[in-house]
Amino acid sequence: MRIATWNVNSITARLPRLLAWLESSGTDVLCLQEAKVSEDQFPFEPLRDLGYEAAVNATGRWNGVAVLSRVGLKDVVKGLPGDPGYDGVQEPRAVSATCGPVRVWSVYVPNGREVDHPHYAYKLQWFEALKAAVAGDAGGSRPFAVLGDYNVAPTDDDVYDVAAFEGLTHVTPAERAALTALRESGLSDVVPRPLKYDHPYTYWDYRQLAFPKNRGMRIDLVYGNEPFAKAVSDSYVDREERKGKGASDHAPVVVDLDV
C-alpha cells in the first residue's frame, strides 16, 4: 500500500500535475493540504475518473485539506475536535478517514507567522488539540498516521541553515516541544530518504532560487503509530515533482507499507 502527503498549494493551479502524479506514482491514499478552494469547487469528478474518492474539509480561498483514496473511505471526520479557532473562526485544517486497513489524518498546521503574533499562540494551541484528538488512534492496534504540512522543522538538520531562521517560526523550542509532545502520544517520525543531496527536504521557497540551491526545509511529516511504523518498507521525497513550471513549493512525501 502506498500512502503520500502533499501540500499542493492550490488544487486548481496544480490539478493537471496532481492527476498525472496520481496516475504515474501508484499512490493508494494521498493526504492533501492547501486546497485553496471551497468544497463545492473541489475537483471530485476528475479524481473519481482515476478511481479516487475524496474526503474534503475546505471552505474557500485559504487552507483546505483532503484525503484521496482508491482503497475505500470510511468514518470521515472533518475538522479537529477541540480546535481552538483563530480570531473566532475554526479553519479547515484537518480531516481524517479510514482507508482500507489504515486510518489517516491530513493536517495543515497553522503557520504561526511571527513569534510574537497571535497566530503563533494559536499554532501551539492547535498542536495541543491535535494531540488530544489523535491519542486514541495513536495508541491503538490499527496502523494509523498523521500526515501533512506541520510547519515545523523537527531538528536543525531539517533546515538548510538554522542560522537563517534565528528568531523566526518553524524552528523555535516551543514548536519543537509541541512535536515532541505529539510523538509521546504514541507516534514516531517516519523519516524519508532523500532522492538527491543528503537531507530529505520537502519545501523550498519560490524566491531566491531556493530550489536549485537546495535551500529547503523538512516540514511535511509522517507521524505513525507503532503498527504503522513497523509496516513501512520504504519512504522517500519525490523531489522531481518540485521541478518545472507550475510546481508546488512542496514535494510529495511517499510511504510504502506492507499491510
Secondary structure, DSSP 8 states (H G I E B T S, - for coil): -EEEEEE-S-HHHHHHHHHHHHHHHT-SEEEEE---SBGGGS-HHHHHHTT-EEEEE-BSSS--EEEEESS--EEEEES-TT---BTTB--S-EEEEEETTEEEEEEE-----STTSHHHHHHHHHHHHHHHHHHHHHTSSS-EEEEEE-S--SSGGGBS-GGGGTTSTTS-HHHHHHHHHHHTTT-EE---B-SSSSS---EE-SSTTTTTTT-EE--EEEEE-HHHHHHEEEEEE-GGGG-STT--SB--EEEEE--
